[in-house]
Amino acid sequence: MPNLIYHSKGGYDRAESPFDKAIRETTASKQVRIVCPYISPRYLKSVLGTTDDWQIVTDVEAWIGTFGGSTRDKIRELIATNREQIHDFPGVHAKVILSGESAVVGSANLTEKGVVGRTEMGVRFTDESKVDELNEWFARLWSESGPVDNDELDEFVEYSSSTPTTHTESSTSLSSDAPRVRATFAEDTKPTTEDVDADEEAHETLVNRVQQAPSQEYATEFFNLLNNLIAATGLTEDDARLVTSIAQDDRIAISINNRYVLGSFFSGEPTTGFIVGADNENVEGLIETADEHMAFNALSGEDTDETPHWVEFTGEPGRMVSQSFRRA
């Protein structure tokens, strides 16, 4: 049976923290898995002890942004020297500590304040089926994410605000292949009959268009790119500047402010195209990696020297997603 974890009245008078106890009992294992956006390097070292087989999924931007001073430097060093054991998953907010036999799930961050100084709630599982399910969940997050590029990490730390905040503001950002959650409210998941009737023709056209993709994997990769693009712009689905078009019968095209930013084209060998800004420091190198290239015509009031480029890649859309390309 799961056990609830919370501070008793004794917690107001320096009693032993049940969170710290549950975490240490779980991490006293040969293999430890952690999902948490806010982690104190000192507390992490304390609970991991001599465990060498550990992995962390975290939101690196949030992690760095919430600390300042020497702690921020320690986090940067921890990430840089353990790249293969720490994956960046932007937007992750869960707090989970796992081993093969036990799991702690709750609201407490892996910090001294979170474990001994806040009113939190958690649950510890030892039931084999639940622990296995949580480990499978961790494995999926791990496979969907990756380590941070050290050069990007240094740049992010340099240009992000030195004032600790949970709302990180920086002139630069970290590249990540991790998907973004785009769920809906339960009450909105059942469209009315009128909605289905109104969209029936468009739905059929979209289905026919997606069927032109050479494989399901191709289509999935393309729509993952689209999801990530929309998340990066911060535009909402009803923003008039953002348009996904299937008007032409050989493509799915996404435009922002009347200019293509992403598209998949099915006439001949399928290709995926993407916009790249002319001011990108590596624009020439990115153009060289592409199979096709063109420069956009200038829009009204736009300097011809500042028009962006369009690059296309044949084969699977995932081919185009290198760290440097995604950043551009």
FIDRENZA-111661 format. One line per 4 residues: for each residue x, y negated, z negated of N, C-alpha, C. Coordinates in steps of 0.05 Angstrom, whole numbers, padded with zeros to 5 digits. Each point is the difference from the previous one (the first is absolute). Example, Ala and Ser with C-alpha at 12.3 -4.5 7.8 and 13.67 -1.06 7.14 Angstrom:
BEGIN
00264,00114,-00156,-00018,-00024,00000,00018,-00024,00000; -00007,-00021,00014,00016,-00024,-00001,-00015,-00022,-00014
END
This chain:
BEGIN
00017,00024,00000,-00017,-00024,00000,00018,-00025,00000; -00008,-00021,00015,00015,-00025,-00001,-00002,-00013,-00027; 00021,-00014,-00008,00001,-00015,-00025,00001,-00030,00006; -00018,-00015,-00013,00001,-00029,00003,00023,-00011,-00015
00012,-00022,00011,00023,-00013,-00013,-00008,-00029,-00004; 00001,-00008,-00026,-00005,-00028,-00006,00011,-00005,-00028; 00004,-00026,-00006,00011,-00007,-00026,-00022,00001,-00021; 00006,00014,-00022,-00018,00000,-00023,00004,-00026,-00016
-00015,-00003,-00021,00004,-00024,-00017,00028,-00002,-00010; 00014,00023,-00003,00027,-00001,-00009,00019,-00014,00019; -00009,-00002,00026,00016,-00014,00019,00004,-00030,-00006; -00018,-00011,-00017,00003,-00027,-00008,00021,-00004,-00022
00009,00023,-00011,00019,-00001,-00022,00024,00018,00006; 00010,-00001,00025,00024,00012,00009,00000,00031,-00002; -00023,00012,00005,-00001,00029,00001,00012,00009,00027; 00007,00026,00001,00012,00011,00024,-00019,-00003,00024
00010,-00009,00023,-00017,-00003,00023,-00007,00026,00013; -00026,00006,00002,-00008,00025,00014,00007,00000,00029; 00002,-00023,00012,00008,-00002,00029,00029,00009,00003; 00017,-00011,-00017,00029,00007,00001,00003,00030,-00005
-00014,00011,-00019,00002,00028,-00007,-00008,00018,00023; -00023,-00006,00013,-00010,00015,00022,00019,-00002,00024; 00010,-00024,00005,00019,-00003,00023,00025,00016,-00004; 00011,-00001,-00024,00025,00014,-00006,-00004,00030,00001
-00023,00010,-00009,-00005,00028,00001,-00003,00010,00029; -00011,-00018,00017,-00003,00007,00028,00026,-00001,00015; 00017,-00020,-00006,00025,-00003,00014,00022,00018,-00011; -00005,00015,-00021,00020,00019,-00010,-00002,00025,00017
00006,-00003,00026,-00003,00021,00020,00023,-00002,00020; 00004,00021,00015,00021,00000,00020,-00007,-00017,00024; -00026,-00005,00004,-00009,-00015,00023,-00021,-00020,-00008; 00004,-00026,00006,-00018,-00021,-00009,-00008,-00017,00025
-00026,-00006,00002,-00010,-00017,00021,-00015,-00023,-00012; 00004,-00024,00010,-00012,-00024,-00011,-00012,-00017,00021; -00024,-00010,-00005,-00013,-00020,00017,-00007,-00024,-00018; 00013,-00023,00005,-00005,-00024,-00017,00012,-00024,00014
-00014,-00023,00000,00011,-00024,00012,00018,-00016,-00018; -00003,00003,-00027,00015,-00016,-00019,00015,00018,-00019; 00027,00000,00002,00016,00018,-00015,00024,-00014,-00012; 00004,00003,-00026,00024,-00011,-00013,00023,00019,00005
00023,-00009,00012,00023,00018,00004,00009,00013,-00026; 00000,-00016,-00022,00009,00011,-00026,-00018,00022,-00010; -00027,-00005,00002,-00018,00021,-00009,00001,00025,00018; 00003,-00005,00026,00002,00022,00019,00024,00018,-00007
00022,-00012,-00004,00025,00015,-00008,-00005,00015,-00025; -00014,-00012,-00019,-00005,00013,-00026,-00017,00025,00003; -00022,-00001,00016,-00018,00023,00002,00010,00021,00019; 00016,-00007,00020,00011,00020,00018,00022,00016,-00013
00015,-00012,-00018,00021,00014,-00014,00021,00011,00019; 00004,00026,00000,00020,00012,00017,-00013,00013,00025; -00025,-00006,00005,-00014,00011,00023,00012,-00011,00026; 00010,00017,00018,00011,-00009,00025,-00021,00001,00023
-00019,00019,-00002,-00020,00004,00021,-00024,-00017,-00006; 00001,-00025,00009,-00023,-00019,-00004,-00005,-00015,00025; -00025,-00008,00004,-00008,-00016,00023,-00021,-00021,-00009; 00002,-00024,00012,-00018,-00022,-00007,-00013,-00011,00025
-00027,-00003,-00001,-00014,-00015,00020,-00010,-00026,-00013; 00008,-00023,00012,-00006,-00026,-00013,-00005,-00021,00021; -00010,-00022,-00008,-00002,-00024,00017,00024,-00017,-00006; 00021,00001,00017,00025,-00013,-00007,-00002,-00030,-00002
-00016,-00012,00017,-00004,-00029,-00002,-00012,-00008,-00026; -00021,00015,-00009,-00013,-00006,-00025,00019,00006,-00024; 00015,00021,00003,00019,00008,-00021,00020,-00022,-00005; 00013,-00009,00021,00020,-00021,-00002,-00012,-00026,-00010
-00023,-00006,00011,-00013,-00026,-00005,-00008,-00004,-00029; -00006,00022,-00014,-00010,-00003,-00027,00022,-00003,-00021; 00025,00003,00008,00023,-00003,-00018,00018,-00023,00009; 00016,-00010,-00018,00019,-00021,00007,00027,00005,-00013
00018,-00018,00005,00026,00001,-00013,00016,00025,00006; 00014,00010,-00021,00017,00024,00003,-00016,00025,00006; -00025,00001,-00010,-00017,00024,00005,-00005,00003,00030; -00005,-00022,00014,-00004,00001,00029,00025,00011,00014
00023,-00008,-00009,00025,00010,00012,00003,00030,-00005; -00008,00009,-00024,00001,00028,-00006,-00019,00017,00017; -00024,-00012,00006,-00019,00014,00017,00011,00002,00028; 00012,-00022,00010,00012,00001,00027,00022,00021,00001
00017,00001,-00020,00021,00020,00000,-00011,00029,-00002; -00021,00003,-00016,-00012,00026,-00003,-00011,00010,00026; -00014,-00017,00015,-00012,00007,00026,00022,00005,00020; 00020,-00017,00001,00021,00002,00020,00017,00025,-00003
00004,00009,-00025,00017,00023,-00005,-00015,00026,-00001; -00027,-00002,00002,-00016,00025,-00001,-00021,-00001,00022; 00009,-00008,00024,-00018,-00004,00023,-00017,00025,00006; 00012,00024,-00002,-00014,00024,00008,-00019,00010,-00022
00000,-00013,-00023,-00017,00008,-00022,-00022,-00020,-00006; 00000,-00023,00014,-00019,-00021,-00004,-00013,-00009,00026; -00026,00004,00003,-00014,-00008,00024,-00018,-00024,-00005; 00000,-00018,00020,-00017,-00024,-00002,-00027,00005,00013
-00021,-00005,-00016,-00028,00004,00010,-00016,-00025,-00008; 00000,-00021,00018,-00013,-00025,-00007,-00029,00004,-00008; -00008,-00013,-00021,-00028,00001,-00009,-00005,00022,-00020; 00019,00018,-00005,-00005,00021,-00019,-00002,-00013,-00028
-00021,00009,-00015,-00005,-00012,-00026,-00005,00021,-00022; 00001,00025,00008,-00004,00022,-00019,00023,00002,-00020; -00005,00011,-00023,00021,00006,-00020,-00002,00029,-00007; 00018,00016,00011,-00001,00029,-00003,00028,00011,-00005
00003,00017,-00020,00025,00014,-00006,-00006,00030,00002; 00016,00014,00016,-00006,00028,00006,00024,00018,-00005; -00005,00024,-00008,00019,00022,00001,-00015,00024,00012; 00012,00023,-00001,-00013,00024,00010,-00021,00010,-00019
00001,-00008,-00026,-00019,00011,-00020,-00018,-00021,-00012; 00006,-00026,00004,-00015,-00020,-00014,-00002,-00025,00017; -00021,-00017,-00006,-00003,-00025,00014,-00013,-00021,-00018; 00011,-00024,00001,-00012,-00022,-00015,-00010,-00021,00020
-00026,-00006,-00002,-00013,-00019,00018,-00013,-00022,-00017; 00005,-00025,00006,-00012,-00021,-00016,00005,-00028,00010; -00005,-00019,-00017,00002,-00028,00008,00027,-00012,-00008; 00016,00014,-00017,00024,-00011,-00011,00023,00000,00021
00013,-00023,00003,00024,-00001,00016,00023,00013,-00015; 00021,00008,00016,00023,00013,-00013,00019,-00022,-00009; -00009,-00016,-00019,00016,-00021,-00012,-00004,00002,-00030; 00018,-00012,-00015,-00002,00000,-00029,-00027,-00013,-00008
-00006,-00022,00013,-00025,-00014,-00007,-00025,00017,00006; 00001,00014,00023,-00023,00016,00008,-00004,00024,-00018; 00022,00011,-00011,-00002,00025,-00016,-00005,-00006,-00029; 00011,-00021,-00011,-00003,-00005,-00028,-00013,-00026,-00007
-00007,-00017,00019,-00009,-00027,-00007,-00026,-00009,00013; -00014,00018,00014,-00026,-00008,00012,-00021,00021,-00006; -00025,-00009,00001,-00023,00018,-00004,-00006,00014,00027; 00009,00025,00002,-00002,00015,00025,-00016,00025,-00005
-00006,00014,00022,-00014,00026,-00002,00013,00019,00020; 00003,00025,-00008,00011,00020,00018,-00011,00028,-00006; 00008,00018,00017,-00009,00028,-00002,00025,00018,00005; 00003,00021,-00016,00021,00019,00006,-00013,00027,00008
00009,00010,00023,-00009,00025,00010,00021,00022,-00003; -00008,00023,-00008,00017,00024,00000,-00013,00023,00016; -00025,-00004,00008,-00014,00020,00016,00014,00004,00026; 00007,00024,00007,00016,00006,00023,-00012,-00011,00026
-00026,00003,00004,-00012,-00009,00025,00001,-00031,00003; -00004,-00014,-00022,00002,-00030,00001,00028,-00009,00005; 00019,00012,-00014,00028,-00007,00003,00009,00006,00029; -00008,00022,00011,00007,00007,00028,-00013,-00020,00019
-00025,-00008,-00005,-00013,-00020,00017,00015,-00027,00000; 00008,-00008,-00024,00015,-00025,-00002,00027,00002,00014; 00013,00023,-00002,00026,00003,00014,-00004,00000,00030; -00022,00011,00010,-00006,-00001,00028,-00006,-00028,00009
-00014,-00016,-00017,-00005,-00028,00006,00027,-00015,00002; 00018,00005,-00019,00026,-00013,00000,00015,00007,00026; -00001,00026,00008,00015,00008,00024,-00011,-00014,00024; -00026,-00005,00001,-00011,-00015,00023,00010,-00029,00001
00000,-00013,-00024,00010,-00028,-00001,00030,00000,00008; 00015,00019,-00009,00028,00001,00006,00005,00003,00030; -00016,00018,00012,00004,00005,00029,-00009,-00024,00017; -00018,-00017,-00011,-00010,-00023,00015,00017,-00025,-00004
00020,00001,-00016,00016,-00023,-00007,00029,00006,00005; 00018,-00019,-00006,00028,00004,00004,00017,-00020,-00017; 00026,00004,00001,00018,-00018,-00016,00002,-00028,00012; 00008,-00019,-00015,00003,-00027,00008,00028,-00004,00013
00000,-00016,00022,00026,-00007,00012,00015,-00019,-00019; 00025,00007,-00006,00015,-00016,-00020,00005,-00029,00008; 00004,-00005,00026,00003,-00028,00009,-00026,-00015,-00004; -00023,00012,00006,-00025,-00013,-00005,-00005,-00005,-00029
00009,00020,-00016,-00004,-00003,-00029,00016,-00024,-00011; 00025,-00003,00009,00017,-00022,-00009,-00013,-00027,00008; -00010,-00001,00025,-00012,-00024,00010,-00025,-00007,-00015; -00016,00020,-00006,-00025,-00005,-00015,00006,-00010,-00027
00019,00011,-00014,00007,-00009,-00027,00011,-00028,00001; 00016,-00006,00020,00012,-00027,00002,-00021,-00022,00004; -00021,00006,00017,-00019,-00021,00007,-00026,00001,-00015; -00004,00020,-00017,-00025,00001,-00015,00003,-00018,-00025
-00023,-00008,-00011,00000,-00018,-00023,00015,00013,-00023; 00016,-00016,-00014,00014,00010,-00024,-00018,00001,-00024; -00024,-00011,00002,-00019,00001,-00022,-00017,00025,00001; 00001,00017,-00020,-00015,00025,00000,-00030,-00005,00004
-00012,00015,00018,-00029,-00002,00006,-00010,00026,00012; -00025,00006,-00004,-00012,00024,00013,-00009,-00007,00028; 00002,-00025,00008,-00008,-00008,00027,00025,-00010,00014; 00016,00018,00012,00025,-00006,00011,-00003,-00018,00024
00015,-00022,00000,00001,-00018,00023,00028,-00002,00010; 00005,00005,00025,00027,00000,00012,-00002,-00007,00029; 00021,-00013,00010,00001,-00006,00028,00007,00024,00017; 00006,00022,-00012,00006,00025,00014,-00015,00023,-00013
-00001,00023,00013,-00015,00023,-00010,00015,00025,00007; -00008,00022,-00012,00013,00026,00004,-00016,00016,00021; 00014,00013,00018,-00013,00017,00020,-00009,00025,-00014; -00023,00010,00008,-00010,00026,-00011,-00018,00013,00020
00002,00027,00002,-00017,00015,00017,-00024,00011,-00015; -00002,-00005,-00025,-00022,00011,-00017,-00027,-00012,00010; -00020,00016,00000,-00027,-00010,00008,-00012,-00018,-00021; -00019,-00017,00007,-00014,-00017,-00019,-00029,00011,-00003
-00009,00000,-00024,-00027,00009,-00006,-00020,-00020,00013; -00019,00011,00015,-00021,-00017,00012,-00027,00015,-00004; -00007,00004,-00025,-00025,00014,-00006,-00024,-00018,00002; -00023,00012,-00004,-00025,-00016,00000,-00015,00006,-00026
-00018,-00017,-00008,-00017,00005,-00023,-00019,00023,00006; -00006,00016,-00020,-00017,00023,00003,-00027,-00008,00012; -00011,-00023,-00008,-00027,-00008,00009,00000,-00008,00029; 00024,-00004,00012,00002,-00009,00028,00007,00023,00019
00002,00024,-00010,00010,00022,00017,-00022,00012,00017; -00025,-00007,-00006,-00022,00012,00016,-00014,-00022,00016; 00008,-00004,00025,-00012,-00021,00017,-00029,00005,00004; -00015,-00021,00004,-00029,00003,00006,-00003,00010,00029
-00024,00009,00006,-00006,00009,00027,00003,-00023,00020; -00007,-00024,-00008,00003,-00023,00018,00029,-00005,00006; 00018,00003,-00019,00028,-00004,00005,00011,00020,00020; -00008,00025,-00003,00009,00021,00018,-00011,-00005,00028
-00026,-00008,00003,-00011,-00005,00026,00014,-00024,00014; 00006,-00021,-00016,00012,-00024,00011,00028,00005,00010; 00015,00019,-00012,00027,00005,00007,00004,00025,00017; -00021,00013,00007,00002,00026,00013,00016,-00001,00026
-00005,-00020,00017,00015,-00002,00025,00029,-00006,-00004; 00006,-00019,-00019,00028,-00007,-00006,00014,00024,-00012; -00014,00015,-00017,00012,00023,-00013,00007,00021,00021; -00018,00006,00019,00006,00019,00021,00023,-00009,00017
00002,-00026,00006,00022,-00010,00016,00026,00004,-00014; 00000,-00006,-00026,00025,00003,-00016,00008,00029,-00001; -00019,00018,-00004,00007,00029,-00001,00012,00009,00027; -00012,-00009,00022,00011,00007,00026,00028,-00011,00004
00005,-00025,-00010,00026,-00012,00003,00021,00015,-00016; -00006,00007,-00025,00019,00014,-00017,00006,00027,00012; -00019,00012,00014,00005,00026,00012,00020,-00001,00023; 00006,-00024,00009,00021,-00003,00021,00028,00004,-00012
00002,-00003,-00026,00026,00004,-00013,00009,00029,00005; 00026,00004,00003,00010,00027,00007,-00004,00021,-00023; -00003,-00009,-00024,-00004,00018,-00023,-00013,-00014,-00023; -00009,00016,-00019,-00012,-00012,-00024,00022,-00014,-00016
00024,00012,00000,00022,-00013,-00015,00007,-00027,00011; -00001,-00003,00027,00005,-00026,00013,-00020,-00020,-00010; -00026,00007,00001,-00021,-00018,-00008,00003,-00008,-00030; 00006,00020,-00016,00003,-00006,-00029,00023,-00019,-00005
00022,00004,00013,00023,-00018,-00003,-00007,-00028,00008; -00014,-00002,00023,-00007,-00027,00009,-00018,-00015,-00020; -00021,00014,-00010,-00018,-00013,-00018,00013,-00006,-00027; 00021,00017,-00008,00015,-00007,-00024,00016,-00026,00004
00011,-00003,00025,00013,-00026,00006,-00019,-00023,-00002; -00025,00004,00011,-00020,-00021,-00001,-00007,-00007,-00029; -00004,00020,-00017,-00006,-00005,-00028,00022,-00016,-00014; 00025,00008,00005,00022,-00014,-00012,00003,-00029,00010
-00006,-00003,00026,00001,-00027,00011,-00020,-00019,-00013; -00025,00010,-00002,-00021,-00017,-00011,00006,-00006,-00030; 00011,00020,-00014,00007,-00004,-00028,00022,-00021,-00003; 00019,00000,00019,00023,-00018,-00001,-00009,-00029,00006
-00020,-00003,00017,-00009,-00028,00007,-00018,-00011,-00023; -00012,00017,-00015,-00018,-00010,-00021,-00027,-00009,00011; -00005,00005,00026,-00026,-00008,00012,-00022,00019,-00008; -00024,-00009,-00004,-00022,00017,-00006,-00013,00010,00026
-00016,00021,-00002,-00011,00012,00024,-00019,-00019,00015; -00012,-00019,-00014,-00019,-00018,00013,00013,-00027,00008; 00027,-00001,-00001,00014,-00024,00009,-00001,-00002,00030; -00010,-00022,00011,-00004,-00003,00029,00026,00000,00015
00023,-00005,-00013,00025,-00001,00014,00010,00028,00007; -00010,00020,-00014,00008,00028,00003,-00020,00015,00017; 00009,00011,00023,-00018,00014,00018,00012,00027,00008; -00015,00021,-00003,00007,00026,00011,-00018,00005,00024
00013,00003,00024,-00015,00000,00025,00003,00027,00014; -00023,00009,00011,00000,00024,00018,-00014,-00008,00026; 00001,-00025,00007,-00014,-00010,00024,00012,00012,00026; 00027,00002,00001,00012,00012,00023,00002,00030,-00004
-00006,00015,00021,-00004,00029,-00004,00025,00017,-00003; 00024,-00012,-00001,00024,00016,-00003,00016,-00007,-00024; -00012,-00014,-00020,00016,-00009,-00023,-00017,-00006,-00024; 00014,00000,-00023,-00011,-00011,-00025,00019,-00023,-00007
-00010,-00025,-00001,00017,-00023,-00004,-00008,-00016,-00024; 00019,-00009,-00015,-00005,-00017,-00024,00012,-00027,00005; -00015,-00021,-00003,00010,-00027,00004,-00006,-00017,-00024; 00018,-00019,-00005,-00004,-00020,-00021,00005,-00027,00014
-00020,-00018,-00004,00002,-00026,00013,00004,00002,00030; -00015,00019,00012,-00001,00003,00029,00027,00009,00012; 00017,00013,-00015,00025,00011,00010,00003,00029,-00010; 00006,00018,00019,00004,00028,-00008,00022,00002,-00022
-00006,00016,-00020,00020,00006,-00021,00006,00030,-00001; -00018,00017,00009,00003,00029,-00001,-00019,00012,00021; 00009,00020,00014,-00017,00013,00019,00010,00028,00008; -00019,00017,00007,00007,00026,00011,-00013,00002,00028
00016,00009,00019,-00008,-00001,00028,00002,00028,00012; -00021,00009,00013,-00002,00028,00008,00002,00005,00030; 00003,-00021,00016,00004,00005,00029,00028,00008,00005; 00004,00023,00013,00026,00011,00004,00010,00013,-00026
00026,-00002,-00006,00010,00010,-00025,-00008,-00018,-00023; -00013,00011,-00021,-00010,-00017,-00022,00023,-00016,-00013; -00006,-00026,-00005,00020,-00017,-00013,-00013,-00015,-00023; 00017,-00010,-00018,-00009,-00017,-00022,00016,-00025,00001
-00014,-00023,-00001,00014,-00026,00001,-00003,-00016,-00025; 00019,-00018,-00005,-00001,-00015,-00025,00013,-00028,00005; -00009,-00020,-00014,00011,-00027,00002,00025,-00003,-00018; 00020,-00015,00010,00024,-00006,-00016,00006,-00029,00003
00003,-00014,-00022,00005,-00029,00001,00027,-00007,00012; 00001,-00022,00015,00025,-00009,00012,00021,-00008,-00020; -00009,-00008,-00024,00018,-00010,-00021,00012,00023,-00017; -00008,00025,00007,00011,00022,-00016,00030,00003,00005
00015,00003,-00021,00030,00001,00002,00010,00023,00017; -00016,00021,00002,00008,00024,00015,-00017,00005,00025; -00011,-00022,00011,-00019,00004,00022,00013,00013,00024; 00025,-00006,00006,00013,00012,00024,00004,00030,-00005
00008,00007,-00024,00004,00029,-00005,-00026,00015,00001; -00022,-00012,-00009,-00026,00013,00001,-00009,00004,00028; 00005,-00020,00017,-00008,00001,00028,00015,00023,00014; 00026,00003,-00007,00016,00021,00012,-00010,00028,-00006
-00013,00004,-00023,-00009,00026,-00008,-00027,00007,00014; -00013,-00020,00012,-00026,00005,00012,00002,00010,00029; -00021,00013,00009,-00001,00009,00028,-00009,-00021,00019; -00017,-00019,-00009,-00009,-00022,00016,00001,-00026,-00016
00004,-00022,00013,00001,-00026,-00014,-00011,-00022,00018; -00013,-00019,-00012,-00009,-00024,00013,-00001,-00023,-00020; 00001,-00024,00010,-00004,-00024,-00018,-00027,-00012,00006; -00014,-00007,-00021,-00026,-00013,00003,00002,-00027,00013
-00020,-00008,00015,-00002,-00027,00009,-00007,-00018,-00024; 00009,-00025,00002,-00005,-00019,-00022,-00029,-00007,-00001; -00011,-00001,-00024,-00027,-00010,-00004,00000,-00031,-00002; -00023,-00011,00001,-00002,-00030,-00001,00015,-00011,-00025
00018,-00018,00005,00015,-00012,-00022,00023,00016,-00011; 00006,00023,00013,00021,00017,-00010,00026,-00004,00017; 00022,-00002,-00013,00026,-00003,00013,00007,00026,00015; 00008,-00002,00025,00006,00024,00016,00023,00016,-00011
00018,-00013,-00016,00022,00014,-00012,-00008,00015,-00025; -00024,-00003,-00009,-00009,00012,-00025,-00022,00021,00005; -00005,00006,00025,-00021,00020,00005,00010,00028,-00008; -00018,00016,-00012,00008,00027,-00009,00004,00019,00023
00011,00023,-00006,00005,00021,00020,-00019,00023,-00004; -00004,00016,00021,-00017,00024,-00001,00018,00023,00008; 00001,00021,-00017,00016,00023,00006,-00018,00025,00000; 00006,00019,00017,-00017,00025,00002,00018,00024,-00003
-00012,00021,-00012,00014,00025,-00004,-00018,00023,00011; 00012,00018,00014,-00014,00024,00009,00001,00021,-00022; -00017,00020,00003,00000,00022,-00020,-00015,-00007,-00025; 00005,00014,-00021,-00016,-00003,-00025,00004,-00028,-00011
-00021,-00013,-00011,00003,-00027,-00011,00020,-00002,-00023; 00003,00022,-00014,00019,00000,-00023,00028,-00005,00008; 00006,00004,00026,00028,-00004,00009,00009,-00029,-00003; -00019,-00019,00001,00007,-00028,-00002,00004,-00010,-00028
-00007,00016,-00020,-00001,-00010,-00027,00027,00006,-00015; 00020,-00015,00007,00025,00000,-00016,-00003,-00022,-00021; 00018,00000,-00020,-00002,-00020,-00021,00003,-00028,00012; 00020,-00004,00018,00004,-00027,00011,-00023,-00009,00018
-00012,00019,00015,-00022,-00007,00017,-00025,-00007,-00016; -00005,00015,-00020,-00024,-00006,-00017,00003,-00027,-00013; 00024,-00006,-00009,00005,-00026,-00013,-00005,-00023,00020; 00010,00004,00025,-00005,-00021,00020,-00029,-00003,00007
END
